[in-house]
Each structure stands twice: as structure tokens, then as C-alpha cells.
Amino acid sequence: MQPRPLEPSEPVVLALVDAVTAWQGALEQTLCASGLNYSQWLLLRAIRQDAFVRGSPLTGPMPIDVERSETMLDELRRDGWIEYAGTQAPRIAESAANRLQRTAQALSALHSVSVAAFSSQERAALGTLLERMKTTLSDHTTRQVRAGTEAARQEKAVAPSHCPGLPPVAHRPTSCPTLAATRL
């Protein structure tokens, strides 16, 4: 028997949304206490791990494009988190090393607290279920992208090469003046 599709108001979906929202709020509050936001934290972490390359987008849980990363670098330098000159690779400022360590410890504590109420078996089960959900969502996204690409390809193959909404020039009646002729 095929399970019925879940509605957005389904208790499981609502519980998941509420849990993610609560976790995100706690994450933002923890980072805010350090003077950071999530994207800045990701950039600092990549810099600390030597995984950030200037002039390249930062991939990961929240992709950051080159323009945004350069803006964030200026903000982080202004706030004393990093040091760099010109196009030089940024590095964690010596004066910020302890702040960065305390922030990492606060996030580690948040991660522990978020699952502290679960037994080890429940944590393992939840991890397995969330991995299955992630895989299913990834497959769904891949199918959606593929379907969208195929639809665009079919639309392009069927559509004439003229501007949409305008009759093709080859089919314009000779009694209909062109735009250029009406401006003269």
C-alpha cells in the first residue's frame, strides 16, 4: 500500500519545521552573542581550515558567492576577526583566536544540547531517518531539475526563434508597417 502524500499541515511536517526553526533560532542567538551571523561563521571556519580560496565561491551548507565573500571579508577584518592585505589570503587574527575558540565551543554545546534529551538509540534512529529524508529530497530535487530542463528543451525545440509575443517578421502582413517605419 502506497502511503498517502503528506500535507503541509501534517503533524510530522509541522514538527520538523518547528524543530528546524527552533534550532536555527538557537544557532543564530549563539552566533549573535559572538557578533557573527551564520554566513560569517561559515567563512571564518573555512578560513581556519584553509578551505577558503579568494576569488572562488565558498561551497557548503550555505553557498557564498565571490562578491558576498569579499564583502564579508571586509566586515570580518573591520571587526578584528581576520587579517589580510590586498589580494592576500585571509587568516584568523591572533587577537581573535580565543573568541573564535569560544564561539566554536558554544556551537558544540548547542549541538550537544539539541540532542541531549535523546538516548543513544534515539539519536542513531533520528540520524538514520534524517539521512533517508535528505536522500529522498536530493532525489526529488534532481528529478525536478531534470523535468525542468527537459520541459525547457522541448519548449525551445517547439518555439519559433522570434521574440515571444510578437508575430514573426516573415509572417507580418505587408500592410502592417514596421516599428522603424512608424518612427520616421
Rosetta blueprint (number, residue, H / E / L):
1 M L
2 Q L
3 P L
4 R L
5 P L
6 L L
7 E L
8 P L
9 S L
10 E L
11 P H
12 V H
13 V H
14 L H
15 A H
16 L H
17 V H
18 D H
19 A H
20 V H
21 T H
22 A H
23 W H
24 Q H
25 G H
26 A H
27 L H
28 E H
29 Q H
30 T H
31 L H
32 C H
33 A H
34 S L
35 G L
36 L L
37 N L
38 Y H
39 S H
40 Q H
41 W H
42 L H
43 L H
44 L H
45 R H
46 A H
47 I H
48 R H
49 Q L
50 D L
51 A L
52 F L
53 V L
54 R L
55 G L
56 S L
57 P L
58 L E
59 T L
60 G L
61 P L
62 M L
63 P L
64 I E
65 D L
66 V H
67 E H
68 R H
69 S H
70 E H
71 T H
72 M H
73 L H
74 D H
75 E H
76 L H
77 R H
78 R H
79 D L
80 G L
81 W L
82 I E
83 E E
84 Y L
85 A L
86 G L
87 T L
88 Q L
89 A L
90 P L
91 R E
92 I E
93 A L
94 E H
95 S H
96 A H
97 A H
98 N H
99 R H
100 L H
101 Q H
102 R H
103 T H
104 A H
105 Q H
106 A H
107 L H
108 S H
109 A H
110 L H
111 H H
112 S H
113 V H
114 S H
115 V H
116 A L
117 A L
118 F L
119 S L
120 S H
121 Q H
122 E H
123 R H
124 A H
125 A H
126 L H
127 G H
128 T H
129 L H
130 L H
131 E H
132 R H
133 M H
134 K H
135 T H
136 T H
137 L H
138 S H
139 D H
140 H H
141 T H
142 T H
143 R H
144 Q H
145 V H
146 R H
147 A H
148 G H
149 T H
150 E H
151 A H
152 A H
153 R H
154 Q H
155 E H
156 K H
157 A H
158 V H
159 A L
160 P L
161 S L
162 H L
163 C L
164 P L
165 G L
166 L L
167 P L
168 P L
169 V H
170 A H
171 H H
172 R L
173 P L
174 T L
175 S L
176 C L
177 P L
178 T L
179 L H
180 A H
181 A H
182 T H
183 R H
184 L L
